[in-house]
Amino acid sequence: MPSPRDKTPFDSATPAAPLGEFGRIARFFKPLAAGFPGARGLADDAAVFGVPPGHELVVTTDAMVAGVHFLPGDPPADIAAKLLRVNLSDLAAMGARPYAYSLVTSLPRDIGDDWLAAFAGSLAADQREFGIHLSGGDSVSTSGPMTLSVTAFGLVPAGRALPRRSERPDDPVFVTGTIGDAALGLKVVLEGLEVADEAARAHLVRRLRRPDPRSSVGPRLPGLAVSCLDVSDGLVADLAHLCEESGRAAVIRAGSVPLSPAARALVDRDPALLATALTGGDDYELLFTAPEEARDALRALSEETDVPITEIGRMAEGPAGQVTVLDGEGNVLPLSARGWVHF
């Protein structure tokens, strides 16, 4: 990241950190914890809370780094939304409902209070939407890139958390929502991929910056789904993760993978973009297996929650982790990569 002497997208007209650490906590973060008694008003060194009878605690942590998970010039409201929502997606994939979260911010010194106000305001809006509250955290300064981390806590009935491993050999594979919007949105932002329709362009960029965690669907899947995870690294890559854990393979039909109208228009214009949609990642949709007899219940769940649930293929015998994608003629669709690789 450029030195503080250089102008960056983070620069603010407000003097750097005039409130100080505790002033910022009091103004921006204490209100986010007001609805969660276990946070103790952020006055103590740690939160204290229990788990309701008959439930287990699901814990997940995700970090985001400027230049890797978001662009330095992205609006702070979008950065906050993505940070919280990717964690909520992990909870949904385990069949858990949101409960509380802790937040760690490692911010460059030139981040001003106006930036932080927009960031905290976005968290407040998502807390109301998804029914979750801040429980605590930490804030530090950094000379490196902005780094943000959330640890989210969810509740699931005891013994009902969904695994990503399936012992069943031939179950159908399902996915929520649509696939590929975020990956195509990244091409719009970074590569100038042309999208003539402004509404379609806005949709793709919004899905990149503000994923839709399926918190209304995930907690309803225990008893219907056998295995589940969320799509972060790419549909093919994450299905391969599920297959590896299950010791099986899978076959999916490219034509069955749900695409939004905006993504479909781009793929129809340039069929090579289908591979981007299938492997690009950042979808944060739920990918799961379920027995055939669950189809009717899943259809009803989709209608009740207004979240599409689409059958895209099935588990199969074969090398563990192998995912075969078939085109409309039943031929294997070659892919140069399965998805995002972190290291």
C-alpha positions as CSV (number, residue, x, y, z in Angstrom):
1,M,0.0,0.0,0.0
2,P,1.3,3.5,-0.7
3,S,2.8,5.5,2.2
4,P,0.5,7.9,4.1
5,R,2.1,10.7,2.2
6,D,0.5,9.4,-1.0
7,K,-3.2,10.0,-1.8
8,T,-5.1,6.7,-1.6
9,P,-8.8,5.8,-1.9
10,F,-8.8,5.6,1.9
11,D,-7.9,9.3,2.3
12,S,-10.5,11.4,4.2
13,A,-11.0,15.0,4.8
14,T,-11.4,14.2,8.5
15,P,-8.2,14.3,10.5
16,A,-6.8,10.9,11.2
17,A,-8.3,9.2,14.2
18,P,-9.3,12.3,16.2
19,L,-11.4,10.2,18.5
20,G,-8.7,7.8,19.5
21,E,-9.2,4.0,20.0
22,F,-11.7,4.2,22.9
23,G,-13.6,7.2,21.4
24,R,-14.1,5.2,18.2
25,I,-15.3,2.2,20.1
26,A,-17.8,4.3,22.1
27,R,-19.1,6.1,19.0
28,F,-19.1,3.4,16.3
29,F,-19.1,0.0,17.9
30,K,-20.8,0.2,21.3
31,P,-24.2,0.8,19.6
32,L,-23.7,-2.3,17.6
33,A,-23.4,-4.4,20.8
34,A,-26.4,-2.8,22.6
35,G,-28.8,-5.6,21.7
36,F,-26.6,-8.4,23.0
37,P,-26.3,-8.6,26.8
38,G,-23.3,-10.9,26.7
39,A,-21.3,-8.1,25.1
40,R,-21.5,-6.2,28.5
41,G,-21.5,-2.9,26.8
42,L,-18.0,-3.6,25.4
43,A,-16.8,-2.4,28.8
44,D,-15.0,-5.6,29.7
45,D,-12.1,-7.6,28.2
46,A,-14.3,-10.4,26.9
47,A,-18.0,-11.2,26.2
48,V,-19.9,-13.7,28.4
49,F,-22.8,-15.7,27.0
50,G,-24.3,-19.1,27.1
51,V,-26.0,-21.4,24.6
52,P,-29.8,-22.0,24.9
53,P,-30.8,-25.5,26.1
54,G,-30.8,-28.1,23.3
55,H,-28.5,-26.2,21.0
56,E,-24.9,-26.2,20.0
57,L,-22.7,-23.3,19.1
58,V,-21.3,-23.0,15.6
59,V,-18.2,-20.9,15.3
60,T,-16.6,-19.6,12.0
61,T,-13.9,-17.0,11.2
62,D,-13.3,-15.3,7.9
63,A,-10.7,-12.5,7.2
64,M,-10.6,-10.1,4.3
65,V,-7.6,-8.2,3.1
66,A,-7.6,-5.1,0.9
67,G,-6.4,-5.9,-2.6
68,V,-7.3,-9.6,-2.2
69,H,-10.9,-9.9,-1.0
70,F,-12.0,-6.3,-1.9
71,L,-10.6,-3.4,-3.7
72,P,-9.1,-0.5,-1.7
73,G,-11.5,2.0,-3.3
74,D,-14.7,0.0,-2.6
75,P,-17.2,1.9,-0.5
76,P,-16.8,1.2,3.3
77,A,-20.5,0.2,3.5
78,D,-20.0,-2.6,0.9
79,I,-16.8,-3.8,2.6
80,A,-18.6,-4.1,5.9
81,A,-21.5,-5.9,4.3
82,K,-19.3,-8.4,2.6
83,L,-17.2,-9.0,5.7
84,L,-20.2,-9.9,7.8
85,R,-22.2,-11.7,5.1
86,V,-19.4,-14.2,4.2
87,N,-19.4,-15.3,7.8
88,L,-23.2,-15.6,7.9
89,S,-22.9,-17.8,4.8
90,D,-20.7,-20.2,6.7
91,L,-23.2,-20.4,9.5
92,A,-26.0,-21.1,7.0
93,A,-23.9,-23.9,5.4
94,M,-23.8,-25.6,8.8
95,G,-27.6,-25.2,9.3
96,A,-27.1,-22.6,12.0
97,R,-29.0,-19.3,12.6
98,P,-27.0,-16.2,13.4
99,Y,-26.4,-15.4,17.1
100,A,-23.4,-13.0,17.6
101,Y,-20.1,-12.0,16.2
102,S,-16.8,-10.4,17.1
103,L,-14.9,-8.0,14.9
104,V,-11.2,-7.2,14.5
105,T,-10.2,-4.2,12.4
106,S,-6.6,-3.6,11.3
107,L,-6.7,-0.2,9.7
108,P,-4.2,2.2,8.0
109,R,-3.8,5.3,10.0
110,D,-5.3,7.5,7.3
111,I,-8.7,6.0,7.7
112,G,-10.9,8.7,9.0
113,D,-14.0,8.8,11.2
114,D,-16.3,9.3,8.2
115,W,-15.1,6.1,6.6
116,L,-15.6,4.3,9.9
117,A,-19.1,5.8,10.4
118,A,-20.2,4.4,7.0
119,F,-18.6,1.0,7.8
120,A,-20.4,0.8,11.2
121,G,-23.6,2.0,9.7
122,S,-23.6,-0.8,7.2
123,L,-23.0,-3.4,10.0
124,A,-25.9,-1.9,11.9
125,A,-28.2,-2.4,8.9
126,D,-27.1,-6.0,8.4
127,Q,-27.5,-6.7,12.1
128,R,-31.1,-5.7,11.8
129,E,-31.6,-7.7,8.6
130,F,-30.0,-10.9,9.8
131,G,-30.7,-10.8,13.5
132,I,-27.2,-10.7,14.9
133,H,-25.3,-8.4,17.3
134,L,-21.7,-7.5,17.9
135,S,-20.2,-9.2,21.0
136,G,-16.7,-7.6,21.1
137,G,-13.4,-7.6,19.2
138,D,-10.3,-5.5,18.8
139,S,-9.0,-2.6,16.7
140,V,-5.4,-1.9,15.7
141,S,-3.5,0.2,13.2
142,T,-1.3,-1.1,10.5
143,S,1.3,0.1,8.0
144,G,0.2,-2.7,5.6
145,P,-3.1,-3.3,3.8
146,M,-6.4,-3.0,5.6
147,T,-7.2,-6.4,7.2
148,L,-10.6,-7.2,8.7
149,S,-11.8,-10.3,10.5
150,V,-15.1,-11.5,11.9
151,T,-15.7,-14.5,14.1
152,A,-19.4,-15.4,13.9
153,F,-21.4,-17.5,16.3
154,G,-24.5,-19.4,15.3
155,L,-26.9,-21.7,17.0
156,V,-28.0,-25.1,15.7
157,P,-30.1,-27.8,17.4
158,A,-27.8,-30.3,19.1
159,G,-26.6,-32.9,16.8
160,R,-28.1,-31.3,13.7
161,A,-25.1,-29.3,12.3
162,L,-24.7,-30.1,8.6
163,P,-21.3,-31.7,7.5
164,R,-19.7,-31.3,4.1
165,R,-19.3,-35.1,4.0
166,S,-21.9,-37.4,2.5
167,E,-21.9,-41.2,2.9
168,R,-24.6,-41.6,0.2
169,P,-23.3,-42.5,-3.3
170,D,-25.9,-41.2,-5.7
171,D,-27.7,-38.3,-4.1
172,P,-28.7,-35.3,-6.2
173,V,-26.7,-32.1,-5.9
174,F,-28.5,-28.8,-5.3
175,V,-27.5,-25.1,-5.2
176,T,-29.3,-22.0,-4.0
177,G,-29.6,-18.7,-5.9
178,T,-27.6,-18.1,-9.0
179,I,-23.9,-18.8,-9.8
180,G,-21.3,-16.6,-11.5
181,D,-22.6,-13.1,-10.8
182,A,-19.7,-12.1,-8.5
183,A,-17.0,-13.6,-10.8
184,L,-18.4,-11.7,-13.8
185,G,-18.8,-8.6,-11.6
186,L,-15.1,-8.8,-10.8
187,K,-14.4,-8.8,-14.6
188,V,-16.6,-5.7,-14.9
189,V,-14.7,-3.9,-12.2
190,L,-11.1,-5.0,-13.0
191,E,-11.1,-5.7,-16.7
192,G,-13.8,-3.4,-18.0
193,L,-16.0,-6.3,-19.2
194,E,-18.7,-4.4,-21.2
195,V,-22.3,-4.7,-20.0
196,A,-24.6,-2.6,-22.0
197,D,-27.5,-2.7,-19.7
198,E,-26.8,-0.6,-16.6
199,A,-29.2,-2.5,-14.3
200,A,-27.4,-5.8,-15.3
201,R,-24.0,-4.2,-14.6
202,A,-25.2,-2.9,-11.2
203,H,-26.5,-6.4,-10.3
204,L,-23.2,-8.1,-11.1
205,V,-21.2,-5.6,-9.1
206,R,-23.6,-5.7,-6.2
207,R,-23.4,-9.4,-6.0
208,L,-19.6,-9.1,-5.9
209,R,-19.6,-6.5,-3.1
210,R,-22.7,-7.6,-1.2
211,P,-23.3,-11.4,-1.3
212,D,-26.6,-12.8,-0.2
213,P,-26.1,-15.2,2.7
214,R,-28.9,-17.8,2.6
215,S,-29.7,-17.4,6.3
216,S,-33.4,-18.1,5.6
217,V,-32.6,-21.5,4.0
218,G,-29.6,-22.9,5.8
219,P,-31.2,-23.4,9.2
220,R,-34.1,-25.2,7.5
221,L,-31.8,-27.7,5.7
222,P,-31.0,-30.1,8.7
223,G,-33.3,-33.1,8.1
224,L,-33.4,-32.4,4.4
225,A,-29.8,-32.1,3.2
226,V,-27.2,-34.7,3.9
227,S,-24.1,-32.5,3.3
228,C,-23.6,-28.8,2.7
229,L,-21.0,-26.1,2.2
230,D,-21.1,-22.6,0.7
231,V,-19.6,-21.6,-2.6
232,S,-16.7,-19.3,-2.0
233,D,-13.9,-20.7,-4.1
234,G,-16.0,-21.5,-7.1
235,L,-18.9,-24.0,-7.8
236,V,-16.6,-26.7,-9.3
237,A,-13.9,-26.3,-6.7
238,D,-16.2,-26.3,-3.7
239,L,-18.1,-29.3,-5.0
240,A,-14.7,-31.0,-5.4
241,H,-14.1,-30.2,-1.7
242,L,-17.4,-31.9,-0.8
243,C,-16.5,-34.9,-3.0
244,E,-13.0,-35.2,-1.4
245,E,-14.5,-35.3,2.1
246,S,-17.1,-37.9,0.9
247,G,-14.6,-40.1,-1.0
248,R,-16.7,-39.7,-4.1
249,A,-17.0,-38.0,-7.5
250,A,-19.8,-35.8,-8.9
251,V,-21.3,-35.0,-12.3
252,I,-23.0,-31.7,-13.0
253,R,-24.8,-30.4,-16.0
254,A,-23.6,-27.0,-17.1
255,G,-27.0,-26.2,-18.6
256,S,-28.7,-26.8,-15.2
257,V,-26.5,-24.4,-13.3
258,P,-28.7,-21.4,-12.5
259,L,-27.5,-18.1,-14.0
260,S,-29.1,-14.7,-13.4
261,P,-30.4,-12.9,-16.5
262,A,-27.4,-10.6,-16.4
263,A,-24.9,-13.5,-16.3
264,R,-26.9,-15.4,-18.9
265,A,-26.7,-12.5,-21.4
266,L,-22.9,-12.3,-21.0
267,V,-22.5,-16.1,-21.4
268,D,-24.8,-16.1,-24.5
269,R,-22.6,-13.4,-26.0
270,D,-19.3,-15.1,-25.1
271,P,-19.6,-18.8,-24.2
272,A,-16.1,-18.7,-22.8
273,L,-17.5,-16.8,-19.8
274,L,-19.4,-19.9,-18.7
275,A,-16.1,-21.3,-17.3
276,T,-15.7,-18.0,-15.4
277,A,-19.2,-18.4,-13.9
278,L,-18.5,-22.1,-12.9
279,T,-15.1,-21.5,-11.3
280,G,-14.9,-17.8,-10.4
281,G,-16.1,-18.0,-6.8
282,D,-17.5,-15.4,-4.3
283,D,-21.0,-16.7,-4.9
284,Y,-21.8,-17.5,-1.3
285,E,-24.6,-19.7,-2.3
286,L,-25.4,-23.0,-0.5
287,L,-24.2,-26.2,-2.3
288,F,-25.6,-29.4,-0.9
289,T,-26.7,-33.0,-1.4
290,A,-30.0,-34.4,-0.5
291,P,-31.9,-37.6,-1.1
292,E,-34.3,-37.8,-4.0
293,E,-37.3,-38.0,-1.6
294,A,-36.4,-34.5,-0.3
295,R,-37.2,-32.8,-3.7
296,D,-40.8,-31.9,-2.8
297,A,-39.8,-30.4,0.6
298,L,-37.0,-28.5,-1.0
299,R,-39.4,-27.1,-3.6
300,A,-41.7,-26.0,-0.8
301,L,-38.8,-24.4,1.1
302,S,-37.7,-22.5,-2.0
303,E,-41.2,-21.1,-2.5
304,E,-41.6,-20.2,1.2
305,T,-38.2,-18.4,1.4
306,D,-38.3,-17.0,-2.2
307,V,-34.8,-18.4,-2.7
308,P,-34.3,-20.5,-5.8
309,I,-33.1,-24.1,-5.1
310,T,-31.9,-25.9,-8.3
311,E,-30.8,-29.5,-8.9
312,I,-27.6,-29.4,-10.9
313,G,-26.3,-33.0,-10.9
314,R,-25.6,-35.8,-8.6
315,M,-22.9,-37.6,-6.6
316,A,-21.2,-40.5,-8.4
317,E,-18.7,-43.3,-8.0
318,G,-15.2,-42.3,-9.1
319,P,-12.0,-40.8,-7.8
320,A,-12.5,-38.8,-4.7
321,G,-12.8,-35.1,-5.6
322,Q,-13.4,-35.6,-9.3
323,V,-16.1,-33.2,-10.7
324,T,-17.2,-33.7,-14.3
325,V,-19.1,-30.9,-16.0
326,L,-21.2,-31.9,-19.0
327,D,-22.4,-29.6,-21.7
328,G,-25.8,-29.7,-23.4
329,E,-24.7,-32.6,-25.7
330,G,-23.4,-34.7,-22.8
331,N,-19.8,-33.9,-23.6
332,V,-17.2,-33.1,-20.9
333,L,-16.7,-29.4,-20.7
334,P,-13.0,-28.7,-20.4
335,L,-12.0,-26.3,-17.6
336,S,-8.5,-24.8,-17.2
337,A,-9.0,-24.4,-13.4
338,R,-11.6,-25.5,-10.8
339,G,-11.6,-22.4,-8.8
340,W,-9.7,-20.0,-6.5
341,V,-6.5,-21.3,-4.9
342,H,-5.5,-19.4,-1.8
343,F,-1.8,-20.5,-1.8
